[in-house]
């Protein structure tokens, strides 16, 4: 017998602490008001970086890039909700979350460029290299979390994936395995409503992503992904519980991709403009800005200062990226094996010779 309409949305209510008008409808929890000013400034900077990355692709400087515009609150909330010893296992769109965990922002450009530094994630960041194969990172996240459990480490992991990846077999295998073995993991679905050109209602018949937790014996949660306060508090609480052995958990962060799927995509071909306009009104940056303005923590001068600081940080990021482009491309051969094999050395020599021919 089909479930009654709305039954799962009632069972998995949307968690919200800061509504669309920037009004506090819950407790601030682990965050303080001044800290939210810093989060706002970070969101502004990340939005400007995202826009510049798009332009760099159009200029031919980098290859295909996946923008995260509109998902800043979900990503920062997930990253800042984790503890220092916890791990993040991201997708190719999660550069805001990676940055919040200590990965230099230019790594997003390295990834789109195919630069050899793209996998050189700082060890102290505890972040896996970004995964481009849809949903493959869910399996990696389970493996990581299982190792944490076997080693009895006081740490948890969070793996991100989109609503499209929620339909992949890897995700279901990961959730099944993770729940059977009780791993300390948060499955964090950034439900941005579109798997490239396929809308959510054509991807699944279930009312929510969160309700899938029932099939795997996990707890599931729906949270307003454009509400930083709600996301960071939920992830913080679940990470603590995961470390105590109560995981895994499934979180559906309801958000929206304001831009294209990637720079190879044109959303005007499949998405209605009125839908985009409705979600623009729910922009996570504007929401936090309204809250801070209402509390007297931000004014026009503060907004302008945040914009100026954002542009300076983005320029500094781009300069580090440009400097990295001056590296000898032969370094690609240096980290394949601990010691260079004769075959690889021969390949490198041919590569260097060919590069010189191209230059001249």
Order of alpha helices (4+ residues) and beta strands (2+ residues): alpha-beta-alpha-alpha-beta-alpha-alpha-alpha-beta-alpha-beta-beta-beta-beta-alpha-beta-alpha-alpha-alpha-alpha
